[in-house]
């Protein structure tokens, strides 16, 4: 019997004859479209879509999904258009096929861009219809099964992509069988020698331990029967990559991995799960710390089971999973159980809800990401499998990736909570925002109305939602600050032309926006602040004086006042650390905005070219915020000198941001980064330090050595 005939026989066991006939038509259409095409292995190309469809039939996917599996490459690899697919097989099938087709007609700068954009497209389609990812996973599984015909380089690239993206997605959707095979095949092609050695060792161990495993299984069956507990018991073997991961994580040799084999006990209902657990703990002693209750607290993919590890006979650790039959269906088929067990559809509501929430979070992350590559990085983070479970003050359980911090928790509750968080209480005690969450923590986020995200958070958050929302908020803040600064720069350029902003009519702005293709005045202002446009050019365009391309703007007229509240739109150069009271000059730097330097900055003196980018700036008279400044002290090596220096700095009402020192015989050189209000404040600090007998010399420096 051919593969095509076997496919039709398989779908006829659960689909109506009319649906089977539609699949037969799709099979014929795909065969004709791929006529003459061969795979790298030399097989007719149609063998691939048939194999993909056959991977999906055990999941009982509907006729539309099976047809889309058969047609998934016709638009991409043949002359057939998506419109033709829609006309013949319907809009739903065409949308599934479109979601599976790569963006081959668009040119990308790099392979990474192309890969990221294709994932973005696929996941958008997946969010509309989860069948897209089920077909894609089946497609990837068959490609992995037949990967040996590819070049070594392509094998590694596809295998790595499978391990990083597709296997974790299968795991996240609860498709355990597909997930484990994808991981094993990825392992096989990435590390062929390790795979071969481990595979042979596992075959030997399987034979050696068969008798022990049989005895344990029989002992478990007898104990449960004695207490009239109906159960189905299966032996379970860890998949190869799972064993390899354990060896890597714990630096074990294969012979030291004891729990290669485990047991699965399936009972009728939830109370029976806990009864079975008690009976097994009485039969064999449990290993402390090795019990997990995924029934009370399910995994993010809705997986439920009791896990326990026992001291078996001969000192062999035994892993046991205890679950109901219904839980087992979800554990094996995951989100596809909706199609596989439609009669029990109501019991899968929680799974579908969790899947929908995850897809929505992906869409939210996608909408906030700057580009597809950034989104792909978010996705990889989001697929991190290990989880911790923490509680909100009201007792709601939230699952977070291992290593997640209080900031991750805040964003998982709500975006606004994350954006406004200022402190956290963990188990009723104040803790830093970067504290990592642990299982069972009770977490309460403290917020403030005017708070906003800190760029430093990006250094320790791990969830994609937190990362994308922080970046989005920072971009918005940066835009608002840049827009305000750009408007001031433009107003000064207008003043140098003898104009005021009130003199510029709305129709001038409308024509400028139309000519430049920019959506709003605020974008023009932000571009000026970030150095993408020159304020004098825009001023001349608005005033209709000269042409847009005139170069008569080498000296940017007017003086910009530094208020100290501009945020990220104005940066103070680290090379010279200007503070109020220093003579300063501004540099418009593309993409960064206005960078303020001191007049005598050594970096500035080296590169005074491009004078059209420099502008005069002055400090606002009422500026009131701390600024960083660096000082260097040479002190005598005597006990307690550092404490005296720190006390003098504190007495002068300055904070120490950083300290670094080097020893040189009888003397030590101390480098401090301090916070001061202005030059007068700095002078007071230095005066206090000079009063310390051990201080030999003190100078202000432009930067601090690393």
C-alpha positions as CSV (number, residue, x, y, z in Angstrom):
1,X,0.0,0.0,0.0
2,X,1.4,3.4,-1.0
3,X,1.9,6.3,1.5
4,X,-1.0,8.2,-0.2
5,X,-3.4,5.2,0.2
6,X,-2.3,4.8,3.8
7,X,-3.0,8.5,4.5
8,X,-6.6,8.2,3.0
9,X,-7.2,5.0,5.1
10,X,-6.0,6.8,8.3
11,X,-8.2,9.9,7.8
12,X,-11.2,7.7,6.9
13,X,-11.1,6.3,10.5
14,X,-12.3,9.6,12.0
15,X,-13.4,11.9,9.2
16,X,-16.6,11.9,7.2
17,X,-16.5,10.5,3.6
18,X,-17.1,14.0,2.2
19,X,-14.0,15.3,4.0
20,X,-11.9,12.3,2.9
21,X,-12.9,13.1,-0.7
22,X,-11.7,16.7,-0.3
23,X,-8.4,15.4,1.0
24,X,-8.2,13.1,-2.0
25,X,-8.6,16.1,-4.3
26,X,-5.9,18.1,-2.4
27,X,-3.6,15.0,-2.6
28,X,-4.1,14.9,-6.4
29,X,-3.7,18.6,-6.8
30,X,-0.5,18.7,-4.8
31,X,0.9,15.7,-6.8
32,X,0.3,17.5,-10.1
33,X,1.8,20.8,-8.8
34,X,5.0,19.1,-7.6
35,X,5.2,16.8,-10.7
36,X,8.8,16.4,-11.7
37,X,10.2,17.9,-8.5
38,X,12.6,15.8,-6.4
39,X,13.8,16.1,-2.8
40,X,17.6,16.2,-2.0
41,X,17.3,12.5,-1.2
42,X,16.1,11.8,-4.8
43,X,12.5,10.9,-3.7
44,X,9.5,12.5,-5.5
45,X,8.7,15.8,-3.7
46,X,5.1,14.8,-3.0
47,X,6.4,12.2,-0.5
48,X,7.1,15.1,1.9
49,X,3.7,16.7,2.1
50,X,2.1,13.2,2.4
51,X,4.5,12.4,5.3
52,X,3.6,15.7,7.0
53,X,-0.1,15.0,6.7
54,X,0.4,11.5,8.1
55,X,2.2,12.9,11.2
56,X,-0.9,14.9,11.9
57,X,-3.5,12.1,11.5
58,X,-2.8,10.5,14.9
59,X,-3.8,13.9,16.4
60,X,-7.1,13.7,14.5
61,X,-6.7,17.1,12.9
62,X,-9.6,18.2,10.7
63,X,-9.8,18.0,6.9
64,X,-8.8,21.7,6.4
65,X,-5.5,21.1,8.3
66,X,-4.8,17.8,6.5
67,X,-5.4,19.6,3.1
68,X,-3.2,22.5,4.2
69,X,-0.4,20.0,5.1
70,X,-0.7,18.5,1.6
71,X,-0.6,21.9,0.0
72,X,1.8,23.7,2.3
73,X,4.6,24.0,-0.3
74,X,2.7,24.5,-3.5
75,X,2.6,28.3,-3.3
76,X,6.2,28.5,-2.2
77,X,7.7,26.0,-4.6
78,X,5.4,25.9,-7.7
79,X,3.6,28.2,-10.0
80,X,0.3,27.9,-8.0
81,X,-0.9,31.1,-6.3
82,X,-2.6,31.4,-3.0
83,X,-5.7,32.8,-4.8
84,X,-5.9,29.5,-6.8
85,X,-5.8,27.5,-3.5
86,X,-8.5,29.7,-2.1
87,X,-10.8,29.3,-5.1
88,X,-10.4,25.5,-5.2
89,X,-10.1,24.5,-1.5
90,X,-11.6,27.5,0.3
91,X,-10.4,30.5,2.2
92,X,-9.5,28.7,5.5
93,X,-7.2,26.3,3.8
94,X,-5.5,29.1,1.8
95,X,-5.0,31.1,5.0
96,X,-3.3,28.1,6.6
97,X,-1.1,27.6,3.5
98,X,-0.2,31.3,3.5
99,X,0.8,31.2,7.2
100,X,3.2,28.4,6.3
101,X,4.8,30.0,3.3
102,X,8.1,31.8,3.6
103,X,8.6,35.4,2.5
104,X,10.9,34.4,-0.4
105,X,10.0,37.4,-2.6
106,X,11.2,40.0,-0.1
107,X,14.9,40.8,0.0
108,X,16.5,40.9,3.4
109,X,19.8,42.3,4.5
110,X,20.9,39.0,6.3
111,X,19.8,35.4,6.7
112,X,19.0,36.3,10.3
113,X,16.6,39.0,9.2
114,X,14.9,36.6,6.8
115,X,14.6,33.9,9.4
116,X,13.2,36.3,12.0
117,X,10.7,37.8,9.7
118,X,9.5,34.4,8.6
119,X,9.0,33.4,12.3
120,X,7.1,36.6,12.9
121,X,4.8,35.9,10.0
122,X,4.3,32.3,11.0
123,X,3.5,33.2,14.7
124,X,1.0,35.9,13.6
125,X,-0.8,33.2,11.6
126,X,-0.5,30.9,14.6
127,X,-2.1,33.4,16.8
128,X,-5.1,33.5,14.4
129,X,-5.2,29.7,14.0
130,X,-3.1,27.3,16.1
131,X,-3.3,24.7,13.4
132,X,-0.6,26.7,11.5
133,X,2.0,25.7,14.1
134,X,0.8,22.1,14.4
135,X,1.4,21.7,10.6
136,X,4.7,23.6,10.8
137,X,5.9,21.3,13.6
138,X,4.9,18.2,11.6
139,X,6.8,19.7,8.6
140,X,9.9,20.3,10.7
141,X,9.7,16.8,12.2
142,X,9.7,15.1,8.8
143,X,12.5,17.4,7.6
144,X,14.5,16.4,10.6
145,X,13.8,12.7,10.0
146,X,15.3,13.1,6.4
147,X,18.0,15.6,7.2
148,X,21.0,13.3,6.3
149,X,20.8,14.2,2.6
150,X,21.7,17.9,3.4
151,X,25.2,19.3,3.6
152,X,26.8,19.2,7.1
153,X,26.6,23.0,7.4
154,X,22.9,23.1,6.6
155,X,22.2,20.1,8.9
156,X,23.8,21.9,11.8
157,X,21.9,25.2,11.1
158,X,18.5,23.4,10.8
159,X,19.2,21.3,13.9
160,X,20.2,24.3,16.0
161,X,17.1,26.2,14.8
162,X,15.0,23.1,15.8
163,X,16.5,22.9,19.2
164,X,16.2,26.7,19.9
165,X,12.7,27.3,18.5
166,X,10.6,24.4,17.3
167,X,11.2,21.8,20.0
168,X,10.5,24.4,22.8
169,X,7.3,25.5,20.9
170,X,6.2,21.9,20.8
171,X,6.9,21.6,24.5
172,X,5.1,24.9,25.3
173,X,2.0,23.6,23.4
174,X,2.2,20.3,25.3
175,X,3.0,18.1,22.3
176,X,5.2,15.8,24.2
177,X,5.8,13.1,21.6
178,X,6.8,15.6,18.8
179,X,8.8,17.6,21.3
180,X,11.0,14.7,22.4
181,X,11.6,13.4,18.9
182,X,12.6,16.9,17.7
183,X,15.1,17.2,20.5
184,X,16.5,13.7,19.9
185,X,16.9,14.4,16.1
186,X,18.4,17.8,16.8
187,X,20.9,16.2,19.2
188,X,21.7,13.5,16.6
189,X,22.6,16.1,13.9
190,X,24.3,18.6,16.1
191,X,26.5,16.1,18.0
192,X,26.5,12.9,15.9
193,X,29.3,11.1,17.7
194,X,27.9,11.8,21.2
195,X,24.5,10.7,20.0
196,X,25.9,7.4,18.6
197,X,27.9,6.6,21.8
198,X,25.0,7.4,24.1
199,X,22.5,5.5,21.9
200,X,24.7,2.3,22.1
201,X,25.1,2.7,25.9
202,X,21.4,3.0,26.3
203,X,20.7,-0.2,24.3
204,X,23.1,-2.1,26.5
205,X,21.6,-0.6,29.7
206,X,18.1,-1.4,28.5
207,X,19.0,-5.1,28.3
208,X,20.8,-5.2,31.6
209,X,18.0,-3.5,33.6
210,X,15.0,-5.2,31.9
211,X,14.6,-7.8,34.8
212,X,14.9,-5.1,37.5
213,X,12.3,-2.9,35.8
214,X,9.9,-5.8,35.4
215,X,10.2,-6.7,39.1
216,X,9.5,-3.1,40.2
217,X,6.5,-2.8,37.8
218,X,5.0,-6.0,39.2
219,X,5.6,-4.8,42.8
220,X,3.8,-1.5,42.1
221,X,0.9,-3.3,40.4
222,X,0.4,-5.7,43.4
223,X,0.5,-2.9,46.0
224,X,-2.2,-1.0,44.1
225,X,-4.3,-4.1,43.6
226,X,-4.1,-4.9,47.3
227,X,-5.9,-1.6,48.0
228,X,-8.4,-2.1,45.2
229,X,-7.0,0.8,43.1
230,X,-7.6,0.3,39.4
231,X,-4.5,1.5,37.5
232,X,-2.7,1.1,34.2
233,X,1.1,1.0,34.7
234,X,3.7,1.7,32.0
235,X,7.4,1.5,32.0
236,X,8.9,4.8,30.7
237,X,12.4,5.5,29.3
238,X,13.9,9.0,29.3
239,X,14.6,10.2,25.8
240,X,18.2,10.4,24.7
241,X,18.6,14.2,24.8
242,X,17.0,14.3,28.3
243,X,19.7,11.9,29.5
244,X,22.4,13.9,27.8
245,X,21.1,17.1,29.4
246,X,21.2,15.5,32.9
247,X,24.8,14.3,32.3
248,X,25.8,17.8,31.2
249,X,24.0,19.6,34.1
250,X,25.4,17.3,36.8
251,X,28.7,16.3,35.2
252,X,27.8,12.7,35.3
253,X,29.0,9.7,33.3
254,X,26.3,7.6,31.7
255,X,26.8,4.8,34.2
256,X,26.0,7.3,37.0
257,X,22.6,8.3,35.5
258,X,20.4,6.0,37.6
259,X,16.9,7.2,36.7
260,X,16.9,6.3,32.9
261,X,13.8,4.2,33.5
262,X,10.7,5.4,35.2
263,X,7.0,4.4,35.6
264,X,3.8,6.0,34.7
265,X,0.7,5.1,36.8
266,X,-2.6,6.1,35.3
267,X,-5.7,6.0,37.5
268,X,-9.4,7.0,37.2
269,X,-9.6,10.3,39.1
270,X,-7.7,12.9,41.1
271,X,-8.3,11.5,44.6
272,X,-6.9,8.2,43.3
273,X,-3.7,10.0,42.2
274,X,-3.0,11.0,45.8
275,X,-4.0,7.6,47.1
276,X,-1.6,5.9,44.7
277,X,1.1,8.3,45.8
278,X,0.7,7.3,49.5
279,X,0.8,3.6,48.6
280,X,4.0,4.0,46.6
281,X,5.6,6.0,49.4
282,X,4.8,3.2,51.8
283,X,6.2,0.6,49.3
284,X,9.5,2.4,48.6
285,X,10.9,5.3,50.6
286,X,10.6,8.7,48.8
287,X,13.8,10.7,48.2
288,X,13.4,14.1,50.0
289,X,13.0,17.1,47.8
290,X,12.1,15.0,44.8
291,X,8.3,15.4,44.9
292,X,6.4,17.8,42.6
293,X,2.6,18.3,42.5
294,X,1.7,19.5,39.0
295,X,-1.9,18.6,39.6
296,X,-2.5,21.4,42.2
297,X,-0.2,23.7,40.2
298,X,-0.2,22.7,36.5
299,X,2.7,23.7,34.2
300,X,2.2,26.6,31.8
301,X,1.3,24.1,29.0
302,X,-1.5,22.7,31.3
303,X,0.6,19.5,32.0
304,X,-0.7,17.8,35.2
305,X,0.9,14.9,37.1
306,X,2.3,13.9,40.5
307,X,6.1,13.3,40.2
308,X,8.0,11.5,42.9
309,X,11.4,9.7,43.1
310,X,11.7,6.6,45.3
311,X,14.6,4.5,46.7
312,X,13.9,1.2,44.8
313,X,15.4,-2.2,45.3
314,X,19.2,-2.5,44.8
315,X,19.5,1.2,45.7
316,X,18.1,2.2,42.3
317,X,16.2,5.5,42.2
318,X,12.8,5.1,40.6
319,X,11.0,8.1,39.0
320,X,7.2,7.7,39.0
321,X,4.5,9.9,37.4
322,X,1.0,9.5,38.6
323,X,-1.9,11.0,36.6
324,X,-5.5,10.4,35.4
325,X,-6.2,9.1,31.8
326,X,-7.5,12.5,30.9
327,X,-4.2,14.2,32.1
328,X,-2.3,11.6,30.1
329,X,-4.1,12.6,26.9
330,X,-3.2,16.3,27.5
331,X,0.4,15.3,28.4
332,X,0.9,13.5,25.1
333,X,-1.1,15.6,22.7
334,X,-1.2,19.0,24.3
335,X,-3.2,21.6,22.5
336,X,-3.9,19.1,19.7
337,X,-6.1,17.1,22.2
338,X,-8.9,19.5,21.2
339,X,-9.1,17.6,17.9
340,X,-8.0,14.2,19.3
341,X,-10.7,14.0,22.0
342,X,-13.5,16.2,20.9
343,X,-16.0,14.3,23.1
344,X,-14.3,15.5,26.2
345,X,-13.7,19.1,24.9
346,X,-14.9,20.8,28.0
347,X,-12.1,19.3,30.1
348,X,-9.5,21.1,27.9
349,X,-10.7,24.6,28.6
350,X,-7.8,25.4,30.9
351,X,-5.3,24.2,28.3
352,X,-6.9,26.4,25.6
353,X,-7.0,29.4,27.9
354,X,-3.3,29.1,28.8
355,X,-2.4,28.6,25.1
356,X,-4.5,31.6,24.1
357,X,-2.9,33.8,26.8
358,X,0.6,32.7,25.6
359,X,-0.3,33.6,22.0
360,X,-1.7,36.9,23.1
361,X,1.5,37.7,25.0
362,X,3.5,36.8,21.8
363,X,1.4,39.3,19.8
364,X,1.9,41.9,22.5
365,X,5.6,41.3,22.4
366,X,5.6,41.5,18.6
367,X,3.7,44.8,18.6
368,X,6.2,46.3,21.0
369,X,9.4,45.0,19.4
370,X,11.4,47.3,17.1
371,X,12.0,44.6,14.5
372,X,11.7,40.9,13.8
373,X,15.2,40.0,15.1
374,X,14.4,41.6,18.4
375,X,11.1,39.7,18.5
376,X,12.8,36.4,17.8
377,X,15.1,37.0,20.8
378,X,12.0,37.7,22.9
379,X,10.5,34.4,21.7
380,X,13.6,32.4,22.6
381,X,13.6,33.8,26.1
382,X,9.8,33.1,26.4
383,X,10.3,29.4,25.5
384,X,12.7,28.9,28.4
385,X,11.2,25.7,29.9
386,X,12.0,25.7,33.7
387,X,9.4,27.4,35.8
388,X,8.9,28.7,39.4
389,X,5.4,29.3,40.9
390,X,4.8,32.4,43.0
391,X,1.7,33.8,44.7
392,X,0.1,37.3,44.4
393,X,-1.2,38.9,47.6
394,X,-4.6,37.6,46.8
395,X,-3.4,34.0,46.4
396,X,-3.4,33.7,42.6
397,X,-0.6,31.5,41.3
398,X,1.7,32.8,38.5
399,X,4.2,30.7,36.6
400,X,7.5,32.5,35.7
401,X,10.7,31.2,34.1
402,X,13.4,30.2,36.4
403,X,15.6,33.2,37.2
404,X,12.7,35.6,36.8
405,X,12.9,38.7,39.0
406,X,10.4,40.9,40.9
407,X,10.3,43.2,37.8
408,X,9.3,40.1,35.7
409,X,6.6,39.4,38.2
410,X,5.3,42.9,38.1
411,X,4.9,42.9,34.3
412,X,3.3,39.4,34.4
413,X,0.6,40.9,36.6
414,X,0.0,43.9,34.3
415,X,2.0,46.2,32.1
416,X,1.0,49.3,34.2
417,X,2.2,47.6,37.4
418,X,5.5,46.9,35.8
419,X,6.0,50.4,34.4
420,X,5.2,52.0,37.8
421,X,6.9,49.6,40.2
422,X,9.3,51.1,42.7
423,X,9.7,48.4,45.3
424,X,8.7,44.8,46.2
425,X,7.8,42.8,49.3
426,X,8.7,39.1,49.1
427,X,7.1,37.1,51.9
428,X,6.2,40.4,53.7
429,X,9.7,41.7,53.7
430,X,11.2,44.5,51.4
431,X,13.6,43.2,48.8
432,X,15.5,44.6,45.8
433,X,13.6,44.6,42.5
434,X,16.3,42.4,41.0
435,X,15.6,39.6,43.5
436,X,15.0,36.2,41.9
437,X,11.7,34.5,42.5
438,X,11.6,31.2,44.3
439,X,8.9,28.6,44.4
440,X,6.2,29.5,46.9
441,X,7.2,33.2,47.3
442,X,4.4,35.6,48.1
443,X,5.1,38.7,46.1
444,X,3.6,42.2,46.5
445,X,4.6,45.0,44.1
446,X,4.7,48.6,45.4
447,X,3.9,51.2,42.7
448,X,4.1,55.0,42.4
449,X,2.0,57.1,40.0
450,X,4.9,59.0,38.4
451,X,7.4,56.2,38.3
452,X,8.7,54.9,35.0
453,X,10.9,51.9,33.9
454,X,14.7,52.0,34.6
455,X,17.0,51.1,31.7
456,X,19.0,49.0,34.2
457,X,16.1,46.6,34.5
458,X,17.0,45.3,31.0
459,X,20.1,43.9,32.6
460,X,18.3,41.3,34.8
461,X,14.7,40.7,33.5
462,X,14.3,37.4,31.7
463,X,10.7,37.3,30.4
464,X,9.9,38.5,26.9
465,X,7.0,40.6,28.1
466,X,9.0,42.5,30.6
467,X,11.8,43.1,28.2
468,X,9.6,44.3,25.3
469,X,7.5,46.5,27.6
470,X,10.5,48.1,29.2
471,X,12.0,48.8,25.8
472,X,8.7,50.2,24.5
473,X,8.3,52.5,27.5
474,X,11.9,53.7,27.2
475,X,11.5,54.4,23.5
476,X,8.3,56.4,24.2
477,X,10.1,58.4,27.0
478,X,13.0,59.0,24.7
479,X,10.7,60.1,21.9
480,X,8.8,62.6,24.2
481,X,12.1,64.0,25.6
482,X,13.7,64.2,22.2
483,X,10.6,65.9,20.8
484,X,10.6,68.6,23.5
485,X,14.3,69.3,23.0
486,X,13.9,69.4,19.2
487,X,11.2,71.9,19.5
488,X,13.4,74.2,21.5
489,X,16.2,73.8,19.0
490,X,13.9,74.7,16.1
491,X,12.5,77.7,17.9
492,X,16.0,79.0,18.4
493,X,16.8,78.5,14.7
494,X,13.6,80.4,13.9
495,X,14.6,83.2,16.2
496,X,18.0,83.5,14.4
497,X,15.9,84.2,11.2
498,X,13.9,86.8,13.0
499,X,10.8,84.6,13.3
500,X,8.7,83.2,16.1
501,X,6.9,79.8,16.2
502,X,3.6,81.8,16.1
503,X,4.7,83.1,12.7
504,X,4.7,79.6,11.1
505,X,1.3,78.8,9.7
506,X,-0.4,75.4,9.8
507,X,-0.3,75.0,6.0
508,X,3.6,75.4,6.2
509,X,3.7,72.5,8.6
510,X,1.3,70.5,6.5
511,X,3.4,71.0,3.3
512,X,6.6,70.1,5.2
513,X,5.1,66.9,6.6
514,X,3.8,66.0,3.1
515,X,7.2,66.7,1.5
516,X,9.2,64.8,4.1
517,X,6.7,61.9,4.5
518,X,6.7,62.3,8.2
519,X,3.5,61.8,10.2
520,X,3.7,64.5,12.8
521,X,5.5,67.6,14.0
522,X,6.7,65.7,17.0
523,X,8.6,63.3,14.8
524,X,10.3,66.3,13.1
525,X,11.2,67.7,16.5
526,X,12.6,64.3,17.6
527,X,14.7,63.9,14.4
528,X,16.2,67.4,15.1
529,X,17.1,66.4,18.7
530,X,18.6,63.1,17.5
531,X,20.7,64.7,14.8
532,X,18.8,63.2,11.9
533,X,17.7,66.7,10.6
534,X,19.3,70.1,11.1
535,X,17.2,72.8,12.8
536,X,18.3,75.6,10.5
537,X,17.3,73.6,7.4
538,X,13.8,72.9,8.9
539,X,13.5,76.6,9.9
540,X,14.4,77.7,6.4
541,X,11.9,75.3,4.9
542,X,9.1,76.4,7.2
543,X,9.8,80.1,6.6
544,X,10.1,79.4,2.8
545,X,13.6,81.1,2.9
546,X,15.9,79.3,0.5
547,X,15.5,75.7,-0.6
548,X,15.4,72.6,1.6
549,X,18.8,71.5,0.5
550,X,20.7,74.8,1.1
551,X,24.0,74.4,3.0
552,X,24.0,77.9,4.5
553,X,23.7,76.6,8.0
554,X,27.3,76.0,9.2
555,X,26.8,78.0,12.4
556,X,23.7,77.0,14.3
557,X,22.5,80.3,15.8
558,X,21.1,80.8,19.2
559,X,21.9,79.2,22.6
560,X,20.2,76.2,24.0
561,X,19.6,76.2,27.8
562,X,20.3,72.9,29.6
563,X,17.6,72.4,32.2
564,X,18.8,69.1,33.6
565,X,15.4,67.5,33.2
566,X,15.6,66.5,29.5
567,X,16.2,62.9,30.4
568,X,17.7,60.7,27.6
569,X,17.3,63.5,25.0
570,X,20.4,65.2,26.5
571,X,23.4,63.2,27.5
572,X,26.4,64.4,29.6
573,X,29.7,63.1,28.0
574,X,31.5,60.5,30.2
575,X,34.8,61.6,28.7
576,X,34.7,65.0,30.6
577,X,31.7,64.8,33.0
578,X,30.5,68.4,32.8
579,X,28.7,69.9,35.8
580,X,26.9,73.2,36.3
581,X,29.4,76.0,36.3
582,X,31.6,74.4,33.7
583,X,31.8,76.2,30.3
584,X,30.1,73.8,28.0
585,X,29.4,73.1,24.3
586,X,26.8,70.7,22.7
587,X,27.2,68.1,20.0
588,X,24.3,66.9,18.0
589,X,25.1,63.2,17.5
590,X,23.0,61.1,15.2
591,X,20.8,58.6,17.0
592,X,21.9,59.9,20.4
593,X,20.6,63.4,20.6
594,X,22.4,66.3,22.2
595,X,25.7,65.4,24.0
596,X,27.1,68.0,26.3
597,X,30.9,68.4,26.7
598,X,33.1,70.8,28.6
599,X,34.9,73.4,26.5
600,X,38.3,71.9,27.3
601,X,37.3,68.2,26.8
602,X,40.2,66.4,25.3
603,X,37.9,64.2,23.1
604,X,36.2,67.4,21.8
605,X,39.5,69.1,21.0
606,X,40.6,66.1,18.9
607,X,37.5,66.1,16.6
608,X,36.2,69.6,16.1
609,X,35.4,68.8,12.5
610,X,31.8,69.1,11.2
611,X,31.1,72.4,13.0
612,X,27.5,72.4,11.7
613,X,26.8,69.7,14.3
614,X,28.0,71.9,17.3
615,X,25.9,74.4,19.1
616,X,26.3,76.8,22.0
617,X,24.7,75.6,25.2
618,X,24.4,77.1,28.7
619,X,23.3,75.9,32.1
620,X,19.9,77.0,33.4
621,X,20.4,79.2,36.4
622,X,17.9,77.2,38.5
623,X,19.2,73.7,37.6
624,X,18.8,71.4,40.6
625,X,19.9,67.8,40.2
626,X,23.0,65.7,41.0
627,X,25.8,65.3,38.4
628,X,28.6,62.8,38.4
629,X,32.1,64.1,38.7
630,X,35.5,62.2,39.0
631,X,38.3,63.2,41.4
632,X,41.7,61.7,42.1
633,X,43.4,61.6,45.6
634,X,46.9,60.6,46.5
635,X,46.9,59.6,50.1
636,X,49.5,58.2,52.6
637,X,49.1,54.5,53.4
638,X,47.8,54.7,56.9
639,X,45.1,52.8,58.8
640,X,41.6,54.4,58.6
641,X,42.4,56.9,55.8
642,X,39.6,55.6,53.5
643,X,37.1,56.0,56.3
644,X,38.2,59.6,56.9
645,X,37.9,60.4,53.2
646,X,34.4,58.8,53.0
647,X,33.3,60.7,56.1
648,X,34.6,64.1,54.6
649,X,32.6,63.4,51.4
650,X,29.5,62.6,53.4
651,X,29.9,65.7,55.5
652,X,30.0,67.8,52.3
653,X,26.6,66.3,51.4
654,X,27.9,64.3,48.4
655,X,27.3,60.7,47.5
656,X,30.0,58.2,46.4
657,X,28.9,56.4,43.2
658,X,32.1,54.5,42.6
659,X,35.6,54.1,44.1
660,X,38.7,52.5,42.6
661,X,42.3,52.5,43.9
662,X,45.9,51.5,43.2
663,X,48.7,50.9,45.7
664,X,52.1,52.5,45.0
665,X,54.4,51.7,48.0
666,X,53.8,54.2,50.8
667,X,51.0,55.9,48.8
668,X,47.6,54.9,47.5
669,X,45.8,56.6,44.5
670,X,42.1,56.8,45.1
671,X,39.7,57.5,42.2
672,X,36.1,58.5,43.2
673,X,33.0,59.2,41.1
674,X,30.9,61.5,43.2
675,X,27.5,63.2,42.9
676,X,27.6,67.0,43.2
677,X,25.2,69.8,42.4
678,X,27.6,72.2,40.7
679,X,31.2,73.5,40.7
680,X,30.7,75.3,44.0
681,X,29.5,72.1,45.6
682,X,32.6,70.2,44.2
683,X,34.9,73.0,45.6
684,X,33.3,72.5,49.0
685,X,33.9,68.7,48.8
686,X,37.6,69.2,47.7
687,X,38.1,71.8,50.5
688,X,37.0,69.3,53.1
689,X,39.2,66.6,51.7
690,X,42.3,68.9,51.7
691,X,41.8,69.3,55.5
692,X,42.7,65.6,56.0
693,X,46.4,65.3,56.9
694,X,46.9,62.1,55.0
695,X,45.7,63.6,51.7
696,X,48.8,64.5,49.7
697,X,47.2,65.8,46.5
698,X,43.6,66.1,45.1
699,X,42.6,66.9,41.5
700,X,39.5,66.7,39.4
701,X,39.8,64.3,36.5
702,X,37.8,63.9,33.3
703,X,37.3,60.1,33.6
704,X,38.0,57.3,36.0
705,X,40.3,54.4,35.0
706,X,38.7,50.9,34.7
